[in-house]
Amino acid sequence: MLIDAVLPMFVLALIVLIVWAVFSLIGEMARERGHSPWPWWLISIAWSPIASIVILWLFFPVKEAE
Protein backbone atom coordinates (compact mmCIF):
# COMPACT_ATOMS: atom_id res chain seq x y z
CA MET A 1 0.00 0.00 0.00
CA LEU A 2 1.02 3.58 -0.59
CA ILE A 3 0.24 4.65 2.97
CA ASP A 4 2.79 2.16 4.33
CA ALA A 5 5.56 3.99 2.48
CA VAL A 6 4.34 7.57 2.65
CA LEU A 7 3.41 7.78 6.35
CA PRO A 8 6.86 6.83 7.74
CA MET A 9 8.56 9.27 5.35
CA PHE A 10 6.14 12.01 6.41
CA VAL A 11 6.77 11.31 10.11
CA LEU A 12 10.54 11.29 9.55
CA ALA A 13 10.35 14.60 7.67
CA LEU A 14 8.27 16.08 10.50
CA ILE A 15 10.79 14.95 13.12
CA VAL A 16 13.67 16.41 11.09
CA LEU A 17 11.78 19.70 10.77
CA ILE A 18 11.15 19.88 14.53
CA VAL A 19 14.80 19.12 15.36
CA TRP A 20 15.96 21.74 12.86
CA ALA A 21 13.58 24.34 14.35
CA VAL A 22 14.78 23.68 17.91
CA PHE A 23 18.47 23.92 16.99
CA SER A 24 17.79 27.01 14.91
CA LEU A 25 16.11 28.60 17.93
CA ILE A 26 19.08 27.76 20.17
CA GLY A 27 21.53 29.22 17.65
CA GLU A 28 19.52 32.40 17.24
CA MET A 29 19.15 32.84 21.00
CA ALA A 30 22.92 32.41 21.47
CA ARG A 31 23.72 34.93 18.73
CA GLU A 32 21.30 37.48 20.20
CA ARG A 33 23.16 37.18 23.51
CA GLY A 34 26.61 37.61 21.94
CA HIS A 35 27.62 33.94 22.17
CA SER A 36 28.83 31.53 19.54
CA PRO A 37 26.07 29.00 18.82
CA TRP A 38 28.45 26.02 18.57
CA PRO A 39 28.96 25.43 22.30
CA TRP A 40 25.23 25.76 22.89
CA TRP A 41 24.44 23.27 20.14
CA LEU A 42 26.92 20.80 21.64
CA ILE A 43 25.50 21.32 25.13
CA SER A 44 22.00 20.76 23.80
CA ILE A 45 23.07 17.52 22.12
CA ALA A 46 24.88 16.26 25.23
CA TRP A 47 22.37 17.47 27.76
CA SER A 48 18.99 18.79 26.65
CA PRO A 49 17.80 21.29 24.03
CA ILE A 50 15.04 22.54 26.31
CA ALA A 51 17.51 23.11 29.16
CA SER A 52 19.79 25.06 26.82
CA ILE A 53 16.88 27.28 25.81
CA VAL A 54 15.90 27.85 29.44
CA ILE A 55 19.48 28.63 30.52
CA LEU A 56 19.96 31.12 27.68
CA TRP A 57 16.62 32.72 28.45
CA LEU A 58 17.09 32.97 32.24
CA PHE A 59 20.76 33.77 32.73
CA PHE A 60 21.95 35.71 29.68
CA PRO A 61 20.43 39.06 28.70
CA VAL A 62 19.92 39.98 25.06
CA LYS A 63 22.64 42.32 23.80
CA GLU A 64 21.40 45.60 22.42
CA ALA A 65 22.23 46.40 18.79
CA GLU A 66 24.81 49.15 18.41
Backbone torsions as a table, in degrees:
resi	resn	phi	psi	omega
1	MET	NA	153.8	179.7
2	LEU	-70.7	-35.5	-177.9
3	ILE	-65.5	-29.1	179.2
4	ASP	-67.8	-25.7	178.8
5	ALA	-96.3	-35.0	-174.2
6	VAL	-78.5	-41.4	-176.3
7	LEU	-61.9	-47.4	177.2
8	PRO	-62.5	-36.7	177.6
9	MET	-67.0	-38.7	177.8
10	PHE	-64.7	-43.8	179.2
11	VAL	-64.2	-42.7	177.4
12	LEU	-61.8	-44.0	177.9
13	ALA	-62.9	-38.5	178.2
14	LEU	-65.9	-41.6	177.9
15	ILE	-64.2	-43.3	177.6
16	VAL	-61.8	-40.7	178.5
17	LEU	-63.8	-42.0	179.3
18	ILE	-66.0	-44.1	178.9
19	VAL	-62.7	-44.1	178.1
20	TRP	-60.5	-42.6	-179.2
21	ALA	-64.4	-40.8	179.8
22	VAL	-65.9	-46.0	-179.4
23	PHE	-69.9	-30.7	174.3
24	SER	-65.8	-41.2	176.9
25	LEU	-62.6	-43.7	179.2
26	ILE	-62.8	-44.5	178.9
27	GLY	-63.3	-41.9	179.3
28	GLU	-67.1	-40.8	177.8
29	MET	-62.9	-40.9	179.4
30	ALA	-65.1	-43.9	179.5
31	ARG	-63.6	-39.4	179.4
32	GLU	-64.8	-23.3	-179.3
33	ARG	-99.4	7.9	176.9
34	GLY	80.8	19.0	179.4
35	HIS	-105.9	157.2	169.7
36	SER	-75.5	137.9	-179.1
37	PRO	-73.2	-20.8	-174.7
38	TRP	-58.6	-49.1	178.5
39	PRO	-61.8	-35.2	-179.6
40	TRP	-70.8	-35.3	175.4
41	TRP	-65.5	-41.7	179.3
42	LEU	-66.5	-40.4	176.6
43	ILE	-62.7	-40.8	-178.7
44	SER	-68.9	-29.6	175.4
45	ILE	-72.2	-44.4	-175.9
46	ALA	-75.4	-31.4	-173.0
47	TRP	-113.5	-82.8	-178.8
48	SER	-164.0	131.1	176.8
49	PRO	-64.0	-37.9	-179.9
50	ILE	-66.1	-39.9	178.0
51	ALA	-65.3	-38.2	177.2
52	SER	-63.0	-41.3	177.8
53	ILE	-63.2	-45.0	-178.8
54	VAL	-65.1	-42.9	179.9
55	ILE	-63.8	-45.5	177.3
56	LEU	-60.7	-40.1	-177.0
57	TRP	-70.1	-42.0	-174.7
58	LEU	-81.0	-41.1	-166.5
59	PHE	-106.6	-8.7	-177.9
60	PHE	-126.6	117.0	-179.8
61	PRO	-75.3	153.6	178.0
62	VAL	-72.4	132.4	178.8
63	LYS	-77.8	137.1	178.5
64	GLU	-76.6	142.9	177.8
65	ALA	-70.6	140.5	-178.7
66	GLU	-96.6	NA	NA
